[in-house]
Amino acid sequence: MNKQEIYNEAIDGDDGFAPGEGYPSCEGQPCVNVTADDDLRTDTMTDATPTGGDGPAGGAVAGTAGDESGVEAGGCEQSAAELERQVAEWQDKFLRLQAEFDNYRKRTLREKMELVERGGCDVLKTMLPVADDMDRAVEAMAGSDDIEALRAGVTLIAQKFHDALRSCGVSEIEARGLELDTDRHEAVARFQAGEEQRGRIVDVVQKGYLLRDKVLRFAKVVVGE
């Protein structure tokens, strides 16, 4: 048996294709190209699908986004202009306040200097009569031998000097016989004075003075122990 006969028997036998298994059954009708039909259907669906740029929906969405972007841009421009206006306003207020404070500082400093100078002038004017009396006392001592008269004259001058100090608000700090007060007194020595004088001031080495309630000079004292 040759190869042709073996091939024919295989085709005519039971080993051939069964209907419906892996091969289309056309039932006596001419078969249609399935692949071509599928390709045509696929091409039709592809052509019917709308694109995002050409369809009306895409245009509507694009238009809405453009409108929203314009509104946001306009709002940002208004906000920037308002911020610039507020910045300029506060900057102007700051510059004005700084200038006013600088003028106030200069005026206050000038007034303080004037007060100090005026106060010094007033004190000096109060002391000038005492200086005149001292000059007259010196002239009197040069041409007189009356010790009692000279002593009385110097006593009057000293009294007048203390009156001038009191008129300027200066007063003497009391110390002798009082207990030591470190806010007004400065102990420079200690002395055995018995139990009754322990902690008390028994002598004043240098007088102290107050300017109203402020200590001008502490009183230097000797304290008993």
Sequence and secondary structure as in RCSB ss.txt:
>XXXX:A:sequence
MNKQEIYNEAIDGDDGFAPGEGYPSCEGQPCVNVTADDDLRTDTMTDATPTGGDGPAGGAVAGTAGDESGVEAGG
CEQSAAELERQVAEWQDKFLRLQAEFDNYRKRTLREKMELVERGGCDVLKTMLPVADDMDRAVEAMAGSDDIEAL
RAGVTLIAQKFHDALRSCGVSEIEARGLELDTDRHEAVARFQAGEEQRGRIVDVVQKGYLLRDKVLRFAKVVVGE
>XXXX:A:secstr
  HHHHHHHHHHSTTS  TTSSS   TTS    HHHHHHHHHHHHHHHS  TTTSHHHHHHHHHHHHHHHHHHHH
HHHHHHHHHHHHHHHHHHHHHHHHHHHHHHHHHHHHHHHHHHHHHHHHHHHHHHHHHHHHHHHHHHHH   HHHH
HHHHHHHHHHHHHHHHHTTEEE   TTSB  TTTEEEEEEE   STTTTBEEEEEE  EEETTEEEE EEEEEE 
